[in-house]
Amino acid sequence: MFPSARRPILAPPQVKKYYRVTVDTEQCDGCSLCTAFCPLDVLEIGAETNRRMLHFAVVANPLNCLGCDQCQRICPAAAIFVSEVATELEVWS
């Protein structure tokens, strides 16, 4: 058989996936590993402190999250959770 010269006219549709990033503020020790390893700056260290008087990570840009789970895997305190959600509105809840 001969190779086909046909090419698609349009790119296949891409479904945008949304992810909710949750930080357990009492568990977080503010080590900044999550902010250093996040490729899209979804997390940052906030100005507030938890009960242990430590600054903790907060979700700054939740819509930028690609769901790579780098922050969740690198967190030594296991204080970050990434989950896929169906709609953009669920990201903010």
Secondary structure in CASP SS format (residue, H / E / C, confidence):
PFRMAT SS
TARGET T0000
AUTHOR 0000-0000-0000
METHOD secondary structure of the structure
MODEL  1
M C 1.00
F C 1.00
P C 1.00
S C 1.00
A C 1.00
R C 1.00
R C 1.00
P C 1.00
I C 1.00
L C 1.00
A C 1.00
P C 1.00
P C 1.00
Q C 1.00
V C 1.00
K C 1.00
K C 1.00
Y E 1.00
Y E 1.00
R E 1.00
V E 1.00
T E 1.00
V E 1.00
D C 1.00
T C 1.00
E C 1.00
Q C 1.00
C C 1.00
D C 1.00
G C 1.00
C C 1.00
S C 1.00
L H 1.00
C H 1.00
T H 1.00
A H 1.00
F H 1.00
C C 1.00
P C 1.00
L C 1.00
D C 1.00
V C 1.00
L E 1.00
E E 1.00
I E 1.00
G E 1.00
A E 1.00
E E 1.00
T E 1.00
N C 1.00
R C 1.00
R C 1.00
M C 1.00
L C 1.00
H E 1.00
F E 1.00
A E 1.00
V E 1.00
V E 1.00
A C 1.00
N C 1.00
P H 1.00
L H 1.00
N H 1.00
C C 1.00
L C 1.00
G C 1.00
C C 1.00
D C 1.00
Q H 1.00
C H 1.00
Q H 1.00
R H 1.00
I H 1.00
C C 1.00
P C 1.00
A C 1.00
A C 1.00
A C 1.00
I E 1.00
F E 1.00
V E 1.00
S E 1.00
E E 1.00
V E 1.00
A C 1.00
T C 1.00
E H 1.00
L H 1.00
E H 1.00
V H 1.00
W H 1.00
S C 1.00
END
